[in-house]
Amino acid sequence: MEASKRHEMIEKILAEKFGIPPELSAVIKTHKYKGTTFNGMSPPEILDAIPDFETREEDVFITSYPKSGTHWLWEVVLLIWANGDKEKIDRTSMLSTAFETVALSDMKRPTYELVAQAKSPRSIITHLPWQFLPKQVTEQKKGKIIYIIRNPKDTLSSVCRFFLGGQDREEHIWPSLLQSFLEGEIPPGGWYEHVNEYLKHKDNENVLIVSYEEMKLNFAQVAKSIAKFLGKDLDEEALKKVAENATVKGMKKSYDDMEKNIPGGAFVAKAMGDKPFIHKGVIGSWKNSFTVFENEMFDKIYGEKVASLGLDFIYEVKFGGLA
């Protein structure tokens, strides 16, 4: 099936499945911008403006391919700034809508305009490919970038589960999402291209690359590296608090409280105020989505690309050690 027809089918099924109203239809519609696939929440006029966005030295861009642990990394950064004390995080100023989208509050105003008004230090979440980021952070190195990578199979599985409201697989949508992923047609473009571009800049002084799987398996070490990168010298007690409050259980509690107690909190805790950002957060969830044949096909088509990145991805953890 052609990519355009596949997208139309996915859009139709999702709209029917979730009763998405016309004013939110941009969430599932896609378009091409300079050769890269974006959804309708990131129109060309916003993407045109972002390269000239004025950054600040204190800015931290939380960057990733979608469903790679963005909100987890974001919470870790906020906790490090707060010395592990979640009560000191100013949740009222959190902008969960990605930097490159229209604000969900009115579906009109660009999120980057809201970011421009936010006080420092600003934590800015985005799924933009490297080449579309503000030039002041990529070229002038004004601000910092933390990029989180997750193995591609779990990433795709999480994308599917997110769209399907918690289901691991849906017979009509999953095969189409798998094919679109392999062809680089899921917003914001190909997973391999997205990861590869950021890795090219891993030695930049204002760039830190972290792994979702390493955060799961060795959180303390990764948290220390993030704190050091941010210029924060946390003692062991503060790091312990960061670890406790950044667990899935801890984050769900924080996000539930935010949804209940802060005006508009539902749009920070849940995508479109409806789909929770925080799920199980496990390694190997892809096995609930992929059939044996699909896994073999994925490895055949995508395996060489993944290997060329030079990263040792962890796809499964078994009792007693790694799979």
RODO-273547 format. One record per residue (C-alpha): residue number from 0; residue in three letters; y negated, x, z negated. Coordinates in steps of 0.2 Angstrom, whole numbers, padded with zeros to 4 digits. Example, Ala and Ser with C-alpha at 12.3 -4.5 7.8 and 13.67 -1.06 7.14 Angstrom:
% residues 2
+-----+------+-------+-------+-------+
| seq | type |     v |     u |     w |
+-----+------+-------+-------+-------+
|   0 |  ALA |  0022 |  0062 | -0039 |
|   1 |  SER |  0005 |  0068 | -0036 |
+-----+------+-------+-------+-------+
% end
This chain:
% residues 323
+-----+------+-------+-------+-------+
| seq | type |     v |     u |     w |
+-----+------+-------+-------+-------+
|   0 |  MET |  0000 |  0000 |  0000 |
|   1 |  GLU | -0017 |  0006 |  0004 |
|   2 |  ALA | -0028 |  0012 | -0010 |
|   3 |  SER | -0041 | -0001 | -0007 |
|   4 |  LYS | -0029 | -0015 | -0007 |
|   5 |  ARG | -0020 | -0008 | -0022 |
|   6 |  HIS | -0037 | -0008 | -0031 |
|   7 |  GLU | -0040 | -0026 | -0026 |
|   8 |  MET | -0023 | -0032 | -0032 |
|   9 |  ILE | -0026 | -0023 | -0049 |
|  10 |  GLU | -0043 | -0030 | -0051 |
|  11 |  LYS | -0037 | -0048 | -0048 |
|  12 |  ILE | -0022 | -0047 | -0060 |
|  13 |  LEU | -0033 | -0039 | -0074 |
|  14 |  ALA | -0046 | -0052 | -0071 |
|  15 |  GLU | -0034 | -0066 | -0072 |
|  16 |  LYS | -0024 | -0058 | -0087 |
|  17 |  PHE | -0039 | -0056 | -0098 |
|  18 |  GLY | -0050 | -0069 | -0091 |
|  19 |  ILE | -0064 | -0056 | -0087 |
|  20 |  PRO | -0080 | -0066 | -0084 |
|  21 |  PRO | -0091 | -0062 | -0068 |
|  22 |  GLU | -0104 | -0052 | -0079 |
|  23 |  LEU | -0090 | -0040 | -0084 |
|  24 |  SER | -0082 | -0038 | -0067 |
|  25 |  ALA | -0090 | -0021 | -0065 |
|  26 |  VAL | -0078 | -0015 | -0078 |
|  27 |  ILE | -0063 | -0016 | -0066 |
|  28 |  LYS | -0071 | -0014 | -0049 |
|  29 |  THR | -0072 |  0003 | -0041 |
|  30 |  HIS | -0083 |  0013 | -0028 |
|  31 |  LYS | -0084 |  0030 | -0021 |
|  32 |  TYR | -0098 |  0042 | -0026 |
|  33 |  LYS | -0099 |  0059 | -0017 |
|  34 |  GLY | -0080 |  0058 | -0014 |
|  35 |  THR | -0075 |  0053 | -0032 |
|  36 |  THR | -0069 |  0036 | -0038 |
|  37 |  PHE | -0080 |  0027 | -0051 |
|  38 |  ASN | -0079 |  0010 | -0058 |
|  39 |  GLY | -0094 | -0002 | -0056 |
|  40 |  MET | -0100 |  0002 | -0074 |
|  41 |  SER | -0106 |  0018 | -0066 |
|  42 |  PRO | -0117 |  0013 | -0051 |
|  43 |  PRO | -0124 |  0026 | -0039 |
|  44 |  GLU | -0142 |  0025 | -0046 |
|  45 |  ILE | -0135 |  0030 | -0063 |
|  46 |  LEU | -0125 |  0044 | -0056 |
|  47 |  ASP | -0140 |  0050 | -0046 |
|  48 |  ALA | -0151 |  0051 | -0062 |
|  49 |  ILE | -0139 |  0060 | -0074 |
|  50 |  PRO | -0140 |  0078 | -0067 |
|  51 |  ASP | -0159 |  0078 | -0071 |
|  52 |  PHE | -0156 |  0071 | -0089 |
|  53 |  GLU | -0165 |  0081 | -0102 |
|  54 |  THR | -0153 |  0089 | -0114 |
|  55 |  ARG | -0157 |  0097 | -0131 |
|  56 |  GLU | -0150 |  0112 | -0140 |
|  57 |  GLU | -0142 |  0102 | -0153 |
|  58 |  ASP | -0133 |  0090 | -0141 |
|  59 |  VAL | -0114 |  0090 | -0140 |
|  60 |  PHE | -0105 |  0082 | -0125 |
|  61 |  ILE | -0088 |  0075 | -0130 |
|  62 |  THR | -0080 |  0076 | -0113 |
|  63 |  SER | -0063 |  0071 | -0106 |
|  64 |  TYR | -0053 |  0062 | -0093 |
|  65 |  PRO | -0051 |  0044 | -0100 |
|  66 |  LYS | -0038 |  0041 | -0113 |
|  67 |  SER | -0036 |  0059 | -0118 |
|  68 |  GLY | -0042 |  0057 | -0136 |
|  69 |  THR | -0060 |  0055 | -0133 |
|  70 |  HIS | -0064 |  0045 | -0149 |
|  71 |  TRP | -0053 |  0055 | -0159 |
|  72 |  LEU | -0062 |  0071 | -0154 |
|  73 |  TRP | -0079 |  0062 | -0157 |
|  74 |  GLU | -0074 |  0057 | -0174 |
|  75 |  VAL | -0069 |  0075 | -0179 |
|  76 |  VAL | -0086 |  0081 | -0173 |
|  77 |  LEU | -0095 |  0068 | -0183 |
|  78 |  LEU | -0084 |  0072 | -0198 |
|  79 |  ILE | -0088 |  0090 | -0197 |
|  80 |  TRP | -0106 |  0087 | -0196 |
|  81 |  ALA | -0104 |  0076 | -0212 |
|  82 |  ASN | -0094 |  0089 | -0221 |
|  83 |  GLY | -0079 |  0078 | -0220 |
|  84 |  ASP | -0088 |  0063 | -0229 |
|  85 |  LYS | -0086 |  0048 | -0218 |
|  86 |  GLU | -0099 |  0038 | -0228 |
|  87 |  LYS | -0112 |  0050 | -0222 |
|  88 |  ILE | -0109 |  0046 | -0204 |
|  89 |  ASP | -0123 |  0036 | -0197 |
|  90 |  ARG | -0113 |  0023 | -0188 |
|  91 |  THR | -0128 |  0012 | -0183 |
|  92 |  SER | -0133 |  0025 | -0170 |
|  93 |  MET | -0116 |  0027 | -0162 |
|  94 |  LEU | -0116 |  0024 | -0144 |
|  95 |  SER | -0098 |  0021 | -0139 |
|  96 |  THR | -0102 |  0016 | -0121 |
|  97 |  ALA | -0099 |  0032 | -0110 |
|  98 |  PHE | -0115 |  0041 | -0105 |
|  99 |  GLU | -0113 |  0037 | -0087 |
| 100 |  THR | -0112 |  0018 | -0088 |
| 101 |  VAL | -0123 |  0003 | -0090 |
| 102 |  ALA | -0125 | -0002 | -0108 |
| 103 |  LEU | -0113 | -0016 | -0113 |
| 104 |  SER | -0126 | -0024 | -0124 |
| 105 |  ASP | -0135 | -0031 | -0109 |
| 106 |  MET | -0125 | -0024 | -0094 |
| 107 |  LYS | -0141 | -0018 | -0086 |
| 108 |  ARG | -0149 | -0004 | -0095 |
| 109 |  PRO | -0141 |  0014 | -0092 |
| 110 |  THR | -0133 |  0021 | -0108 |
| 111 |  TYR | -0142 |  0038 | -0104 |
| 112 |  GLU | -0158 |  0029 | -0108 |
| 113 |  LEU | -0152 |  0024 | -0125 |
| 114 |  VAL | -0146 |  0042 | -0128 |
| 115 |  ALA | -0163 |  0049 | -0123 |
| 116 |  GLN | -0170 |  0039 | -0138 |
| 117 |  ALA | -0157 |  0044 | -0150 |
| 118 |  LYS | -0161 |  0057 | -0164 |
| 119 |  SER | -0153 |  0074 | -0165 |
| 120 |  PRO | -0140 |  0080 | -0166 |
| 121 |  ARG | -0133 |  0069 | -0152 |
| 122 |  SER | -0115 |  0067 | -0149 |
| 123 |  ILE | -0113 |  0061 | -0131 |
| 124 |  ILE | -0096 |  0054 | -0125 |
| 125 |  THR | -0093 |  0055 | -0106 |
| 126 |  HIS | -0079 |  0055 | -0094 |
| 127 |  LEU | -0089 |  0063 | -0080 |
| 128 |  PRO | -0082 |  0077 | -0069 |
| 129 |  TRP | -0090 |  0093 | -0072 |
| 130 |  GLN | -0101 |  0093 | -0056 |
| 131 |  PHE | -0109 |  0077 | -0062 |
| 132 |  LEU | -0115 |  0082 | -0079 |
| 133 |  PRO | -0133 |  0086 | -0083 |
| 134 |  LYS | -0138 |  0103 | -0075 |
| 135 |  GLN | -0147 |  0108 | -0091 |
| 136 |  VAL | -0131 |  0108 | -0100 |
| 137 |  THR | -0120 |  0116 | -0086 |
| 138 |  GLU | -0132 |  0128 | -0079 |
| 139 |  GLN | -0145 |  0131 | -0092 |
| 140 |  LYS | -0132 |  0130 | -0106 |
| 141 |  LYS | -0144 |  0119 | -0116 |
| 142 |  GLY | -0132 |  0110 | -0127 |
| 143 |  LYS | -0113 |  0111 | -0130 |
| 144 |  ILE | -0098 |  0104 | -0121 |
| 145 |  ILE | -0081 |  0101 | -0130 |
| 146 |  TYR | -0067 |  0095 | -0118 |
| 147 |  ILE | -0051 |  0088 | -0123 |
| 148 |  ILE | -0035 |  0089 | -0112 |
| 149 |  ARG | -0020 |  0078 | -0114 |
| 150 |  ASN | -0004 |  0079 | -0104 |
| 151 |  PRO | -0005 |  0069 | -0089 |
| 152 |  LYS |  0010 |  0058 | -0092 |
| 153 |  ASP |  0004 |  0052 | -0109 |
| 154 |  THR | -0014 |  0050 | -0102 |
| 155 |  LEU | -0008 |  0038 | -0088 |
| 156 |  SER |  0003 |  0029 | -0100 |
| 157 |  SER | -0012 |  0027 | -0112 |
| 158 |  VAL | -0023 |  0021 | -0097 |
| 159 |  CYS | -0010 |  0008 | -0093 |
| 160 |  ARG | -0008 |  0002 | -0111 |
| 161 |  PHE | -0027 |  0001 | -0113 |
| 162 |  PHE | -0029 | -0010 | -0098 |
| 163 |  LEU | -0014 | -0021 | -0102 |
| 164 |  GLY | -0020 | -0024 | -0120 |
| 165 |  GLY | -0006 | -0015 | -0129 |
| 166 |  GLN |  0008 | -0017 | -0116 |
| 167 |  ASP |  0017 | -0001 | -0111 |
| 168 |  ARG |  0022 | -0008 | -0094 |
| 169 |  GLU |  0018 | -0023 | -0083 |
| 170 |  GLU |  0029 | -0024 | -0067 |
| 171 |  HIS |  0015 | -0028 | -0055 |
| 172 |  ILE |  0001 | -0016 | -0062 |
| 173 |  TRP |  0011 | -0001 | -0068 |
| 174 |  PRO |  0018 |  0005 | -0051 |
| 175 |  SER |  0001 |  0003 | -0043 |
| 176 |  LEU | -0008 |  0013 | -0057 |
| 177 |  LEU |  0005 |  0027 | -0056 |
| 178 |  GLN |  0002 |  0028 | -0037 |
| 179 |  SER | -0017 |  0028 | -0039 |
| 180 |  PHE | -0016 |  0041 | -0052 |
| 181 |  LEU | -0005 |  0052 | -0041 |
| 182 |  GLU | -0018 |  0050 | -0027 |
| 183 |  GLY | -0033 |  0053 | -0038 |
| 184 |  GLU | -0040 |  0035 | -0036 |
| 185 |  ILE | -0041 |  0030 | -0054 |
| 186 |  PRO | -0059 |  0032 | -0061 |
| 187 |  PRO | -0066 |  0045 | -0063 |
| 188 |  GLY | -0056 |  0053 | -0049 |
| 189 |  GLY | -0041 |  0064 | -0050 |
| 190 |  TRP | -0034 |  0070 | -0067 |
| 191 |  TYR | -0030 |  0087 | -0060 |
| 192 |  GLU | -0047 |  0089 | -0051 |
| 193 |  HIS | -0056 |  0084 | -0067 |
| 194 |  VAL | -0046 |  0096 | -0079 |
| 195 |  ASN | -0047 |  0110 | -0066 |
| 196 |  GLU | -0066 |  0110 | -0065 |
| 197 |  TYR | -0068 |  0111 | -0083 |
| 198 |  LEU | -0056 |  0125 | -0085 |
| 199 |  LYS | -0066 |  0135 | -0073 |
| 200 |  HIS | -0079 |  0136 | -0086 |
| 201 |  LYS | -0069 |  0138 | -0101 |
| 202 |  ASP | -0076 |  0155 | -0104 |
| 203 |  ASN | -0094 |  0149 | -0105 |
| 204 |  GLU | -0102 |  0152 | -0122 |
| 205 |  ASN | -0107 |  0133 | -0123 |
| 206 |  VAL | -0090 |  0126 | -0118 |
| 207 |  LEU | -0074 |  0123 | -0129 |
| 208 |  ILE | -0058 |  0117 | -0123 |
| 209 |  VAL | -0046 |  0109 | -0135 |
| 210 |  SER | -0029 |  0101 | -0133 |
| 211 |  TYR | -0024 |  0084 | -0139 |
| 212 |  GLU | -0006 |  0090 | -0142 |
| 213 |  GLU | -0012 |  0105 | -0152 |
| 214 |  MET | -0024 |  0093 | -0162 |
| 215 |  LYS | -0008 |  0083 | -0166 |
| 216 |  LEU |  0003 |  0098 | -0171 |
| 217 |  ASN | -0010 |  0110 | -0179 |
| 218 |  PHE | -0025 |  0100 | -0183 |
| 219 |  ALA | -0032 |  0111 | -0196 |
| 220 |  GLN | -0033 |  0126 | -0184 |
| 221 |  VAL | -0041 |  0116 | -0170 |
| 222 |  ALA | -0053 |  0108 | -0183 |
| 223 |  LYS | -0058 |  0125 | -0189 |
| 224 |  SER | -0061 |  0131 | -0171 |
| 225 |  ILE | -0072 |  0116 | -0167 |
| 226 |  ALA | -0082 |  0118 | -0183 |
| 227 |  LYS | -0085 |  0137 | -0179 |
| 228 |  PHE | -0090 |  0132 | -0161 |
| 229 |  LEU | -0103 |  0119 | -0169 |
| 230 |  GLY | -0109 |  0133 | -0181 |
| 231 |  LYS | -0103 |  0124 | -0196 |
| 232 |  ASP | -0095 |  0134 | -0210 |
| 233 |  LEU | -0083 |  0121 | -0219 |
| 234 |  ASP | -0074 |  0125 | -0235 |
| 235 |  GLU | -0055 |  0120 | -0237 |
| 236 |  GLU | -0060 |  0104 | -0246 |
| 237 |  ALA | -0071 |  0098 | -0232 |
| 238 |  LEU | -0058 |  0102 | -0219 |
| 239 |  LYS | -0046 |  0093 | -0229 |
| 240 |  LYS | -0057 |  0078 | -0229 |
| 241 |  VAL | -0060 |  0079 | -0211 |
| 242 |  ALA | -0041 |  0079 | -0208 |
| 243 |  GLU | -0038 |  0064 | -0219 |
| 244 |  ASN | -0052 |  0054 | -0212 |
| 245 |  ALA | -0047 |  0058 | -0194 |
| 246 |  THR | -0030 |  0052 | -0195 |
| 247 |  VAL | -0025 |  0036 | -0185 |
| 248 |  LYS | -0025 |  0026 | -0201 |
| 249 |  GLY | -0041 |  0033 | -0207 |
| 250 |  MET | -0050 |  0030 | -0190 |
| 251 |  LYS | -0043 |  0012 | -0189 |
| 252 |  LYS | -0051 |  0009 | -0206 |
| 253 |  SER | -0068 |  0016 | -0201 |
| 254 |  TYR | -0068 |  0007 | -0185 |
| 255 |  ASP | -0063 | -0010 | -0194 |
| 256 |  ASP | -0077 | -0007 | -0206 |
| 257 |  MET | -0089 | -0003 | -0192 |
| 258 |  GLU | -0084 | -0019 | -0183 |
| 259 |  LYS | -0087 | -0030 | -0198 |
| 260 |  ASN | -0102 | -0023 | -0206 |
| 261 |  ILE | -0113 | -0016 | -0192 |
| 262 |  PRO | -0122 | -0027 | -0179 |
| 263 |  GLY | -0114 | -0024 | -0162 |
| 264 |  GLY | -0101 | -0014 | -0171 |
| 265 |  ALA | -0087 | -0022 | -0160 |
| 266 |  PHE | -0093 | -0013 | -0145 |
| 267 |  VAL | -0091 |  0004 | -0153 |
| 268 |  ALA | -0074 |  0000 | -0161 |
| 269 |  LYS | -0067 | -0009 | -0146 |
| 270 |  ALA | -0070 | -0007 | -0127 |
| 271 |  MET | -0080 | -0022 | -0121 |
| 272 |  GLY | -0079 | -0028 | -0139 |
| 273 |  ASP | -0061 | -0033 | -0136 |
| 274 |  LYS | -0049 | -0018 | -0133 |
| 275 |  PRO | -0046 | -0006 | -0148 |
| 276 |  PHE | -0050 |  0012 | -0144 |
| 277 |  ILE | -0038 |  0018 | -0158 |
| 278 |  HIS | -0019 |  0016 | -0154 |
| 279 |  LYS | -0004 |  0025 | -0161 |
| 280 |  GLY | -0009 |  0042 | -0155 |
| 281 |  VAL |  0008 |  0050 | -0152 |
| 282 |  ILE |  0015 |  0063 | -0141 |
| 283 |  GLY |  0028 |  0056 | -0129 |
| 284 |  SER |  0023 |  0038 | -0127 |
| 285 |  TRP |  0025 |  0040 | -0108 |
| 286 |  LYS |  0043 |  0037 | -0110 |
| 287 |  ASN |  0040 |  0019 | -0114 |
| 288 |  SER |  0032 |  0017 | -0097 |
| 289 |  PHE |  0040 |  0029 | -0084 |
| 290 |  THR |  0058 |  0025 | -0077 |
| 291 |  VAL |  0069 |  0040 | -0074 |
| 292 |  PHE |  0065 |  0038 | -0055 |
| 293 |  GLU |  0046 |  0037 | -0058 |
| 294 |  ASN |  0047 |  0053 | -0070 |
| 295 |  GLU |  0056 |  0063 | -0056 |
| 296 |  MET |  0044 |  0057 | -0043 |
| 297 |  PHE |  0029 |  0062 | -0054 |
| 298 |  ASP |  0036 |  0079 | -0057 |
| 299 |  LYS |  0040 |  0081 | -0038 |
| 300 |  ILE |  0022 |  0076 | -0032 |
| 301 |  TYR |  0012 |  0082 | -0047 |
| 302 |  GLY |  0022 |  0096 | -0055 |
| 303 |  GLU |  0016 |  0110 | -0044 |
| 304 |  LYS | -0003 |  0105 | -0047 |
| 305 |  VAL |  0000 |  0104 | -0066 |
| 306 |  ALA |  0009 |  0121 | -0066 |
| 307 |  SER | -0006 |  0129 | -0057 |
| 308 |  LEU | -0017 |  0125 | -0072 |
| 309 |  GLY | -0008 |  0138 | -0082 |
| 310 |  LEU | -0006 |  0127 | -0097 |
| 311 |  ASP |  0009 |  0124 | -0107 |
| 312 |  PHE |  0009 |  0105 | -0109 |
| 313 |  ILE |  0019 |  0097 | -0123 |
| 314 |  TYR |  0027 |  0081 | -0117 |
| 315 |  GLU |  0038 |  0077 | -0131 |
| 316 |  VAL |  0041 |  0081 | -0149 |
| 317 |  LYS |  0058 |  0080 | -0157 |
| 318 |  PHE |  0064 |  0081 | -0175 |
| 319 |  GLY |  0065 |  0099 | -0179 |
| 320 |  GLY |  0054 |  0106 | -0165 |
| 321 |  LEU |  0047 |  0103 | -0148 |
| 322 |  ALA |  0057 |  0096 | -0134 |
+-----+------+-------+-------+-------+
% end
